[in-house]
Amino acid sequence: MTLGDSSLPRVPVCLVAFQGESAALACALDALPPEREQQDIVLCSADPELESLATAAGLCCVPALPATYRRDSYWCLVSAALRGRVERCNVLRAGATPGVAWYRRFPVQETDAAAIFPLSVRHPVSSVFSSPAHEPSLTPDEIDRWLNAYTSALAFDIPCFAGESACINVRLLQCASVTNDVELAAYVREQGSLLLLTDNIYVDDRAFPVFSLPSSLYPAVQTALNRRHPLTGVRHALEELSSRGEAPTAVVPPVQPARLHISHSWGGGLGRWVEDFVSADTDHRNFVLRPIGDLTAFGQTLALYGSASSTLPLRTWTLTVPILSTAIAHHEYRQLLNSILTDFGIESIIVSSLIGHALDVLFADLPLIVVCHDYYPFCPPILATWGSPCWQCDAHRLTDCLQNNPGHRFFPYEPASHWLALRTHFGRALCESNIPLVAPSASVAERMRSLMPVLDTRTLHEIAHGLPQAVLDGLTDSGSGVGSDGRLRIVVLGSLETHKGADLLKAVLEPLANIASFVLVGSGSNGDAFASSPHVEVRAHYEREDLGALLTEARPDIGLLLSIVPETFSYTLSELHAAGIPVAATALGAFADRIQEGENGWLYSPDPESLLALLHRLALSPREIANVKANLVATEPRTALDMVADYNRLLPAAAGYLPRPKEGVSGYGGARTGNIDINPEASLRDVFREFWQYVRKKVDNTEKLPRPIVRTVSWLMGVIYK
């Protein structure tokens, strides 16, 4: 079982230049793909300058063209010169300016097409303007970007050759008896082959004279082109935009290779990682497929988003049979995934979480990697911890864990047999499909191999997360200063749930009352339990962009991380280090991987005695803290750009068909905003009732919501429906 199409090999490129066109050829060489094919050629006149340029570019030079040519026999010349050299090629006329990745945007799957032409300026059939004599005020790239908003990656039958750049099937253009391109077009039709125009690619030929339609076209064909041209709407829009010199806005997506992220919808560190990745990956269009559900079933609906931060999906699919946790196989999921891969031209997949998804995604016939942000789906409690970190888990231990581990909170319905089968199929898919795995830290790779012996012989690539440059800029020089009261000032960054060390903090507050003060930043509602403690300041919530200012205001000597379960990476550690704040952390997981004792921080056993001993020592060692801080300030932090570059090395660039975005804007409208879609024809009463039903369901299935809020919503519901 496979999903999606394998990437097709790149079609060779043929640059066409005539005598005296060395400057035009030099520009055309810049439009070549970064990787050369053995069959890429320069087809030109016998001109030393042209031949020299081709040789310098490492291309095969074929000086088989005359010094000049008649425009009405151009394709006869080119196809004859290419006979026996290539079967199919993308012809680019020197002097024309193609769109980005033009060589991948011809629909080469149209195997019965003798020639497929791009949109242009100067030809009456293919021009994006009503008049091919129009002088555009927009750049070729701006026109190509605007076309993303008005075209749909379609192809149309055309009655004649439409310009001097095209993707051609050389074999289908071979006819010794024709003398011009009108006769060659007739020959193509009589052989049952096609001449097509695609709106998926634009090649700007404004530097050339206007082409004329062949006078031999049938009257009905001329009438159709004049009155019912498929580009009529596009032409009207582009002429308006060109006349105003209006460049495309950021709302109009570019044509780029597309990448799909498979994620859950829980947010947290994984959600943040996807958002950071997408923001930093400027070489791809990144889509995110997330499930929508609740504690009863996490995959009730699947939603595809055009960015990691978008709250309005491009498409949604509601499953007849919801996915409770992860499905081993699911036909509807397989269908919707195949639709996404095909319709959006997905070329690579990054699987960050299989919660709410099906294992079918692992069989996509595309470059794909799995990122081990946690230990799911091998471990239903996700963190692979039960009292202490787990290193093995057989059927007996799993059954016991599902019944007795308090960390098993999210998937209460499926029995141990489901999870054992899921493990087997997951491991088999990884091995049979030879899927690379990525771990954000060394301890994750080590434990994954221990938990899943099937991975023993497989390479787990270690790629650390990185921070966005905007975040790093805000953290620069943060965290300097010493408390004026002589106390050791300690910042605790992040959530304070039980597994994040809330009990450990409670145990040390009183013994440290005389030597330390604490600032809890981002503790959420769990920080309320500490608000009344002396020498404790609570900043329960913050916006990410405000973190640097908050840390500077807090003036901490050190940061404290208290997690009693092994972290797989820890963004909070990265942020504190980037702010030049030395960190004391539990000697578990990624903390132990990333902290070198006395160099960039300190480690302690996750118990009160070890933590108290360390903090008492540091309170008497300001020089040691200063030395560690100096080391951190001198260390260049890892960026999200660094991270994305490492992932791109694992995901080779594809060479297949690159379609225009299908979710571009329509007309001149801007992006949609807001989180709720409402049927404008629905009555106010129905909208109000459904909204409160949604609120009640959300409250009932949100485990972390404080009880007072639950009681308040229940009371309001009673009042409303009384």
N, C-alpha and C positions, 0 to 999 in steps of 0.2 A: 504493500500500500504506500503510495507516494502522493504528495500534494504539490501543486504548482508545477511549472515547467522549468526544466534545466536551462541555464543561460545558453543562448545560442552563440556560436563563435562569431567574432566580429567580421563583418564583410570588409574586404580590402578597399582601400581608398585609391582613387585615381584623380590626380590633379591635372587639369588640362590648361596648357598655356601655348600661345602662339608667339611668333618672333616679335621681339621688342617688349615683351611683357614680363621682364625679369622682376620689376618692382612688385607687380601684382602677384607673381609666383612666390616671392619672398613672404608676402603677407599671408598667402594661402598656406604656406608651410607651417605658419604659427597655429593654424586651425587643425593640424594633424593630431591624432590621438597620441597620448604620451607614450604608449607602447607601440612599437612598430610591428607590422606584419611583413612576412617575407614577400608577399604579393603586393604591397603598397608600391605604387608607381607614379612617376611623372610622365605623362603623355604630352609631347611637345614638338615644336618645330626644331629643325636642325640649327639650333642657336647655341653657341658656346656658353653664353651667360646662363641660359636656362639649364643646360646640361651640368654646368659647374654647381649651380644651386642644388640640383637634385642629388648630385654625388656627395656634396658636403652634408646634406641632410640624411645620408645613408639610404637613399631610395633608389630603386631601379629606374633608370631613365630610358624611355622609349621615344627616340626622336623620329616618329613616323608620321607627323602631321606636316602639311605644307606651311609656307610662311604666312599665308592668309587663307581665309575661307569664306564661303557663301553661307549666310545664316540659315538659308532654307535647306542646306544639306549637312549641317553640323553633326547630327546624330549618325548619318551615314558614314561620315569620316571617322568619328570616334569608335563606333561599333566595329568597323572594319579593322581599325588599328589594334583593337583589343582582342580580335579573334585568336583563339588558341592560347592566350596569355592568362585570362581569368574567366571564370564562369559567370560571376556576379561581382559588381563593384559599385561603390558609391562615388559618383563622378562629381567633382567640385570644379567649377570654372574659375580659374585664376582671375581675381578682380571682384569676385562676389564674397560677401561676408556671411558665414553661416552662424546659426544659433549655437548655444552651448551644447557640447556632446552631440553635434549634428549627425555624426557617423553612426550613432546608435538609435536614431529616432525614425528611420525609415521602417515601415512595417514589412520586414523581410519575410514574415510568415505568409505573405500573399505570393505564393509560389508560381501562380499562373500570370503574374504581371511581367510584361516585358520591360516596363519602365514605371517608376513611381516618382512623381515630381513633388518638390516642396512648394510651399507658398512663396511668393516673390513680390517684387514691386512692378517690374516692367512688362510682364506678359499678361494679355487680357484675360486668359483663362485662370491663371494662378495668382494674380495680383491681390493683395490685401486691401487695395484701394479701388474705388469705382472706376477711376481713370488710371491707367498704367503710366500716364505722364505726370502723375502727382509727385511733387517734390517733398519728401517727408521731412518734418522738423524734428522727429524723434530719431534716436540712434537705433541701429539694428538690434541691440540688446533690449532697448526699451520696447520696441515693437514686438519682439519675441516674448517678452514678459507679459505685455498686454494680451497677446493671443492666448495665454494661459487662462484668461478670464472669459474668453469668448468662443473658444473652440473645444472640441470634445475628442480629439485623437481619432478622427474618422477618416475614411478614404472614399473618393468619388471617382466614377468613370469620367474620363475626358476624351474628346474626339481627336486630339492632336498632341504632338510634343509641345510642352509648355515651359520653355526655358532651356538653359544650358547646363543645369546641375540636376542630377537625378540618381536614384538607385536603379541600375539596369541589370537585366539578365542578358548577357552578351549573346548567349546561344539563341534566344528568341528574337534577336534583332539581325540575324544573319540572312541576307537575301542579296545575291549577286546581281540580280536584274533591276533593282531599284536605283534611281538616280537622285532622288531628293527625299526629304523627310515626310512630305505628304504621301508619297508612294510607300515609304517605309511604314507609316502609320496604318495605311490600308492593308499592307501585308500582315502586320501584327493582328489586326482584327480578323482577317480571313483565316489566320492560323488558330483562331480561338483564344488568343492571348489578350491581355488587357493593357491599357494605358491608364494610370491612376494618378490622382492628385491627393496628397495627404495634408491635413491641417496640423499634423503633429510636428512639423518642422518648417522653419522659415529660413530661407537663404536670401539675403538682401543683395539685389543686383541693380541698385539705383545708379551705379557707375556706368551701366550699359545703355544703349539706345532702346527705345520702346520697340517691342515686338509687334508684329501684325498677325491677325488671324488668317489662316489660309482661306483664300477666296473660294476654294472648292467645298467648303463645309455646306452640308445640306441646309436649306432654309429653316427647317424645324429645329435643327441643332443650334443654329445662330440665334433663333428666337429664344430657345431655352436658356442659352448662356446670357442673353441680354436681360431677360425678364425673370428667370427663375433660378438664377445662379445660387448654389448652396452657400456661397460666402456673402450673400447680400447683406445680412445683418452684421456680419463681421466688418464688412467694408464701410458701412455707415458709421459704426462705432470708431473704427480706426481713423477714418478721415476727420471725424470730430476731434478726436484726441490729438491727431497730428496737427490740425489747424490751430489748436490751442497750445501746442507744445507741452502737453500734460504727461509727465512721466508717471509710470505705474507706482502705486503705493505699496507699502509692506503687506497689505491685504492680499495682493496678487502673488501667489506662490511661484517660485522659480521652477524650472525643469531641472531636477536633480535625481540621482539614484535614490530609490526609496528603501527605507529600513523599517521593519516592524518590531516593536517591543511588546512582549507578552508579560503582563504585570498583574498584580492584584490591585484592589481599590482601597486598601487600608491606609495608604499614606505612609507615614513613618520614614525610617531611613531608606527603605527600598524605593518608596515614592520619590523621595528627595534625590536619590541616585539617578532615577530615570529622568527627572526634570533637569538635573545638572548635565547629564549626558546629552540630552536632546538640545539644550541651549548651546553646548560647546561644539556639537557636531554640525558644523556649517557646510560640510560637503555632502550631506544627505538630507532628504526630507524624511523626518521621523514620524511614524504613526505609532499610536499606543492602543493596544487592545486590552480592555479591562472588563472584568465581570461585574455585574451589579446584582446584589442579593442581600441576604442577612444571615443570622446564625442558623437558620433552618436549612438554607442552601445558598452557597456563596455565588453560584453561577446560574442565576435565574434568567438574566438577560446579559448579552455581550454587547459592549459599546466600543466603537472605533473612534478614536480622537485624532485630530490633526496635529496635536502637540501635547506635551506632557502636562501643561498647566491648563489646557482647555477644559471647560465644564460642559460644553455643548458638543455632543457627539456628531460625527459625520453620518454614521449609520448605527442602527441598533437592531439586534435580533433577539427575540424572546424564545427560549427553548421550550418545546413541548414537555420534555422531561428535564427538569433542572439538574445541574451538577452540584451535588452536595459539597464535595471537597475537590477531588480531581477524578475525572472519568478515565477509565482505561481505554475506552473507545466510545465515540459518540458521533452518530451519523450527521446530525444537524450541525454540530460543531465543525465537522470536517467540511461540510458544504459551505458554511459561512466563511471559514478560513480560506478555502479555495477561491471563493468570490473575492476576498480581500487581496489575495496574492495576485490574481489576474487583473482585477479592475484598477488597482493602484500601482501595478508594476513593481511589486515588492521584490527586492534583490537579495536581502539578507534579513535574518531574524535573530534577535537577542531575547532569550527566555530568562526573565528574572524571577518569575513565580508561576507555578502551575495551579495555584489556588483558584478555583472557579473555571479552570480550563480542562482540556482533555489531552491525553498523551498523543493524540493524532498530530499535534503541532510538531512533534519531534520527527515526524516522517516527511516533512516538507522537503522537496527536492531542491533545496537552496542552501547556500552557506548559512550555518546556524551554530550558535554557541549557547551554552547554559551557564548562567552566573549563579554561583552558590552564595547567595546573600544569607541563607540559613540552611537548615538541614532537611527541609521539606522537599519532596514528598516522602523521603525515607522515614522521617520522624513526624508523626502527627502533632505532637506538642511543639514542633518547629525548632525549639532551641536545643534539642538533644541533651537535656539536663533533667535528672531526677535525683534531687539531693546533691549530686555531684555530676560533673560532665560525663556523658555516656560515651563509651568507646566501642562497645558491642551491644547488639540488641537482637536476640533471636526471637522465635515465635512465643516462647513462654514469657520472656521479659516484656515483650510488646503487649501481650494480653494483660499482664499484671499492671503495666504502665497505664493502659487505657482505663483501667478500673480504679487505680489508686493514686496516680500522679496528679497533684493539684495543678500542674502546668498544662494538663490536657483540658483545654477550655473551649476550643473552637469547633471541634468536629465530633459531637456526641452520638451521632446516629449510626455510623457505619461500623461494623464489627471488625475484629482483628483480621478476619479472613480477607476483607477488602484491602486492608493496608498491606498485608503480606503479598497479595496478588499485585497490588500497585507497585510495590518495591521490585518484584520480579520483572514486570513489564517495563518499568522505568530503566532498570539496569540493562535489560536486553536492548531497549531502544538506543541507549547511549552507546553501547558497544557495536550493535549491528549497523547503525548509521554513522559510526565513527565521529561522534559529536564531541568537539572540544569542550572541556569544562574550565571555568575560570573561578578562582578563589581570591577574595580580596586580601587574605592574609595567610601566612604559612600554616597556622594551627588549623584553619578550616580545611585545607587540603589534607593535612595529616589525619584529622578526625574523619573526613569523608572516606578516605581509603580504609581506615580501621572499621568504620561502620558498614561499608560496602566493599567487601573483598573483591568483587568483580571489577573494581577500579584499580586494583593493585598494579596492573601493568600499563595503566593509562597515564598520560601526562596531564596534570592539573596545573594550568598556567596561573601564576600569581600576578594579579594586576591590582595594585592599590587604587582606592578611590582618590579623586582630586577635588579641590574646591574651585568654584567659579571665581574668575578674576575679580568680579565685582565684590564678592564676599571678602576675598583676600585684601583688597584695597581698603575695605572698611575696618579690617582687623589690624592693619599695620600700626605698630607702636602702641597697641592697646595693652592694658594690664600693667602699667608701670606705677611705682609708688609704694610706700609702706604706710600702714595705719598710724595715724598720729597718736593713738593711745598706746602704742607699743605692742599691740596684739598682732599675732599672726593672722593676716586677713586671707580667708579661704573662700574661693568661689566654687560652688557646686553647680555644674552646668547640665541641664537636661532633666528628663523625667525622674520622679522619685517614687515609682511603683515599687512593689516589694522586691521584684527580681532586679531592680536597679539599685537596691541597697538602702531602702528607707529605714529598715530596722537597724542596720549597721550605723547609720547616722544618728538615730535616736540613742543608741547605746553609748556614743562618745560625746554627745553634746555637754552633758553635765560635768564629766571629768575634765573637759577642756574649757570650762567656763572662764577660768582665770587667765588663759593664755591665747585664746583664739576667738575670732568673730567670723561669722559665716554670711555669705550672700548666696541665696538660692535663686538661680536664673533659669526660667523655663521649667519649673517644677510642676506646673499645672495645678490642678486642684489638690494633688497629693502634698503640695507645699503648705496647705492650710494647717496641717498638724504641727508645723514647726513655727508658725507665725507668732505665737505667744512666748516662744523661748527667748531668754535674754541673749543679746548679741547675735541675733539671727534676723536678717532682712530677706524678705521674700519678694521676688519679681516673678510671679507665676507664669506670665505669658510675655512674649516679645516677637516682634517681626524680625525676620532674618537680617534685613538690612540695618537694623538698629543694634545688632549684637556688639559690634565694635565699640559704639558709644557707651553701651551698658557696662562692658568690661572695663573701659577706661574710667568710668565713673566709680566702679566698684573698687578700683585700686588694689587688686588681689596680689598677695605674695606668691600664692600657689593655687592651682586648681585641684579639685578632688573628685575622682570618679570611683563610684562605690559598687558597681554592678557585681552581683554574686553569681551570675551565670556568664559563661564565656561570650564576649562580644565577637562578632565576625569581622568587624572593622573599627567602628566608632568615629562618627563625624565629630562628636564633641571633643575627642582627643585632638583631631586635626585642627579644629578651630582654636582651641586653647594654645596649641603649639604655634599656629600661625600668628596668634596675638602675642607671642613671646612669653607665655605664662607656663612655668614649670608645673608638671602634673604628677600627683601621687595617685596611683590606681591599683586596683586589685590585680594580683599576679595570675590572671586568667586570660585565656584566648588571645585576642588581638592586642590587648594591653601588654601581655608578656612578649608578644612578637615585636611590638613597635617601640617599647620603652627600654632604653639601655640605662641601667642603674647608675645614677650620678652623672650621666651625660645629658639626657634630655628629660629626666624625671626619676621617679622612684616607684618601686613595687612593694606591695605588702600583702600578706595572706588575708583572705576575706573574713577576718574576725576582729572584734573590738580591741583585743590586747595588742595585736600586731599594728593596727592603725594608730592606737594611742602612743605606742612606743615610737613610731616613725614621726608623728606630729610633734611630740615633745622634743625629739632630737632636732627637727627642723626649726622649731621655735628658737632654739639656741644656736642655730647655724645659718645666720643671714648670708655669710660669704658663700656657703655651698649653694644656696638658692640663687644668689647673684651669678655664680659661675654657670649654673645650668641655664639661667635666663640668657646669658651672653651666648651660649651655644645655640640656643633656639633662634635668637635674633640673627645669628650668622648663617642659619640654614635656610636655603631657598625652599619654600613650601611647594608641594606638588599641586598642580592645577588640573582642572577638569579637561583642559586641552591636552595635557600630557596623558591623561587617562584614555581619552578618546583615540589618540594616536596609537596607543598600545592595542586597543581593541581593533582598530582598523587593520593593524598588521595581522590579526588573526582571521579577519573576514576579508578575503581577497575580493578585489573589485570585479564585478560581473561585466559581461560584454554583450548582453542581450538587448532586446528592444527596450527603449526608454520612452514611455508615453508621457504626454502632457498630464499635469494634475487634473483629476476629474472633479475636484471639490473646490475649484476656483470660484471667485465671486462672479455674480451675474450682473451685467449692467454696471452702473457706477456706484452701487451701494457699498457701504462699508461693512466691517465685520459685525456679526451679531454679538450681542452682549447679554448677560444675565444667566441665571442658572435654571430657570423654569420655562418650559414650553407650554403655552396655554392655547387651546383651541378657541379662536376668537368667536366661534359660533356657539360656544357653550354658555349656559346661563350662569349668572353670578352665583346662584345657590349651589349648582353642581360643582363649580370650581372650588367654592368654599368648603363644601362637604368633602371632596376628594383630597383637598389640601390637609384638612385635619385628620383624615384617615391615614394619610401618609405620615404626618407627624406622630400619630399614635403608634403606628407600626415601627417607625424609626426608633422611637423611644423604647419600645418593648424589646427591641433587638440590638440595642446599643449597650453593651455590657458595662462600659466605663462611665456611663452617664451618672452623675451624682443623684442619689435618691431624692433629695428635695425637688429637683427638676422633674423627676418622674412623677412625684406626687402632685406638683403644680399642674403639669399637663393633664394628668388624670382628672383633676378637679375642673379644669377648663373644659375638657371634653364633656364632663357631666353637666356643666352649666349650658353648653352650646346645644346639646341634644336633649336637654330636659323638656 
